[in-house]
Amino acid sequence: MIRIFLSLIMALSTYGAQKSQDIEIPRTAYKDIYKYYLLEIGKQATVNYVVLRRQSFDTILYIKAEINCPSRYFRQIGYNAKSARNIPANNLTEWYQPAIGTIESDIVTYVCR
């Protein structure tokens, strides 16, 4: 009986550990209807690769982007409304330094802290 109980606790704690932790990006513009969540982050040299979810009360959009932390530059790789896995890399924008108060600036500030 005790083994069954301990096995159940172990299974539940393992399930909880595998759930992804979506991190909400703190915003400086409070009138924005969207919330942004950091789903994945990776780094190669000075460039951080991020996957984000933009969510409002009725829409969700997944976004991939690159951030150069030393220069604080940002560029979007692509986006998709269905899933992060289906984001094509054909909407690559030019590198730019985001204006203060924009979501891009908030993402750069959060990732490069």
Phi, psi and omega in degrees: 000316180294322179298319179296316179298314179295322177296320178296316178297317180297318180295317180293321180289326176294319178298317180295327181287336182273349180292141181285147179254102176280127183256122179285131179282123177295136185254147173262337177263108186275351181266007178285133181280349184264149169247142182243134181236134176275117182263319181216152175214139177217163183221138174222111186060243181258004183256127175261135176254128182232150171240128184237157171239122175261125187227135171236190181292340182227357181223154174226137177224132178260137186227137170249139181211165175240144179228127174262103187294318181300322180266349183061037177263156187223146168208144181269134178272316181178177181208161179203142181275344186266314181198162179287331180293331184267016181285118176281154179263032184258001178251034183295123179265169175286155174294138176209158176265115186292149177287147179297136180096352178270163178297323179299319177296319178295322179293314178301314180299317181291314184288324186266013181293000000 
